[in-house]
Amino acid sequence: MLTLKVITENTQEVIKKLAKKHYKDAEAIITEVIDTDKKRKSTQQQLDTNLSQLNGLSKSIGQLMKEGQKEAAENARAEVAALKEGSKQLEADLKKNESKLTTLLYQIPNLPSDLVPEGKHAEDNVVEKSGGIVQTLPENALPHWELAKKYDLIDFELGVKISGAGFPVYKGKGARLQRALINFFLDNAREAGYLEIQPPYVVNEDSGYGTGNLPDKEGQMYLCELDKLYLIPTAEVPVTNIYRDVIVDEKELPIKNTAYSACFRREAGSYGKDVRGLNRLHQFDKVEIVRIDKPEHSYESLLEMVDYVQSLVEKLELPWRILRLCGGDMSFTSALTFDFEVFSAAQQRWLEVSSVSNFESYQANRLKCRYRDENRKIQLCHTLNGSALALPRIVAALLENNQTPESILIPKALIPYTGFERID
């Protein structure tokens, strides 16, 4: 979340930047934050004054009794009782203002970087660069959901029977392709210096609030009601929360972690042709990369992460492009995001396969993720993450782009992991 220092010292700039994200009622909520903070400070000052008077009066009572000034001592006791009662109300007011302030701050999204382009919709995103060869397929080329059925790779109907729509069952070479991609992505991440983590698939509320998934995406997360645990929408959540309430030494930065996990998303309100097959699922596999860094180095880290994800799609021989997201298409928590898309030759459309983002200090402030600099001063870290990569649309593009009349070819880089060169 934004710090009070940023809001109070740069109020108009904050309102202006929130407008770039098309956040409604920015001025109203920022004004309410400032007013609530003033009330909190005023209440705290009154409470401090009361406590100081209490201490002075309490000490004076014994002295007055020694001096035989019983009436004065009784008056002091009465004042102490009144101050105690007043302090109780002040403490209640302080707690109420602090709670309200936290709730308000949780509702405010991160500020976009100056590098974020203006715009409201996906059509306003800027294409940074592209690469790879877009395949020209024969007229009778099949989309991946038909290829999956033809070669018995993925059973969507069986998934509906077991769980519901959006929970496919992978079979045979389809399952082996999944496992191959996971190992391929993890091995590449490890070789790039990322420490592999195997995280839990459920998190508590504190973890959800720490990364900004709560309260913003509460309706998109699966909740285990009895235990108040949430199924993770991405490994970013548990991995980043490793550093919640942690102070690391400056020399440890940047911290680089990678993790494979299944991901669970309700995807409420997703309908139509763009969600067929693997295009949008409730459960899917993904390898994530996470960095914890110093503020002055985080944008260099972001570009390194973008270059790394680019190397993955190039190794898979997929046509790709990188988008710099406009203000209106960014996530609640991001300061700057680059999306990767690969081209689906059979569907004739671009499919998003990765988002790489810098959250600056927004998550770190929620998490209390800090570092101790060379002067022993405690500072907020910057957090970053990226998909490296999400499997469903990668699989969709691999199946569609590499189909021939006789089989589906496997990219050379994957063959050591699949153990087969083609699917037939």
C-alpha positions, 0 to 999 in steps of 0.5 A: 500500500502507499505510505502516509508520507507519500500521500501527505507530502505529494497529495496532488501528484498522488491524485494525478497518478491515480487518475492515470490508472482510472481509479474512481474517486481518487481525490475523495479517498485521498482527502478522507485518508488525510482527514482520518490521519489528522484525527488519529494524530490528534487523538494520540496527542490527547492520549499522550497528554492524559497519560502524562497527567495521570503519571504526575497525579498518581505520583503526587497522591502519595506525597499529598497523603504524607503531608496530611493534605487528604482533601487535595489527595482525594481531589487528585484521585478523582482527577485520576479516575476521570483521566482514566475514563477519558483515556479509555474513550481516547484509546477506543477512538484511536483504535477506530481511526487506525482501523479506518485508516488501514482500510482506506489505504488497502483500497488505494491501488499502487501509483503507476510509474512515469513509464506507463503509457496513457490509456484505458483499455488493452487496445491502448497498450504499447507493443515494445518489440516482437520476434519469432516467425508466425506460422502459416498453417493449412486451411484445415488446421485445428485449434488446440482443443480439437488437437487435444481430442484427436491425439488424446492429450487433454480431456475437457469433458472428463474434467467437467465430470470430476470438477467442473468447467475449467479443470482439464484432465491431461493424459499420456503425452499431454501429461508428459508435455506438462511435466516437461515444460515445468521442468524446463522452466524450473531448470532454466530459472535455476541456471539463471540464478533463481533459488527454487522454492516449493511453496504451500498451495494455500495461504492465510488472510495475512498473506493475501493482504501482504501481496495485495490479492486481498481485498482487491481480488477476494472474489477471484480466489477460492476460499476454504471457509472452515479454515479461512485459507485461500487457494493460491492464484499464483506462487507469487503469493506464498513466495513473496510472503516468505519475506513478510515481517523480515529485515534483510541485509543490503548485501543479500539483495537482490533475492531471486526465487522461482517456484512451480505451483498449481494456480487456482482462479475463479475467473468469475464472469469469463464467457465466450469463444476466448475462453475455449480449451486452455485459453482460460482455466480455473486450475493451471500450472505455472512457474513464477520468478520473484525478486526482492531488491533495492529501490535504485536497482529494481528497474534494472531487475525488471528489464533483466526479468523481461529479457529472461522471459523473452529467452524462454519463448525464443527457446520454444520457437514461438512467435512473441511480442512484448506489451507495455501496459497502459494505466487502465489495463494494469493490475491493482498492485503494479507500478509497471507491467510488461505482458508477453503474448505468443501467437496462436496460428490456428486461432489467429490471435495473440495469447497472453502467457506472462506478466512481468511487474515491478511493484516498487514499495507497494507490496513491501509496505504491506508486508513490512519487507525491509532491508538494512542499508550500509548505514544501518538504516531500515528501508522498504524493499522493492518487490517484482515478479513474473510468469516464467511461464504459465503453461496453458496458453504455451501448450495451446500455441505449441500444439497449434503452431507445430501441427502437421497433417501427420503429427505435432512436432516438439521444439528441440529445446523440449525434446530432452524433457519430453523424451519424444520428438513428436505427438502422433 
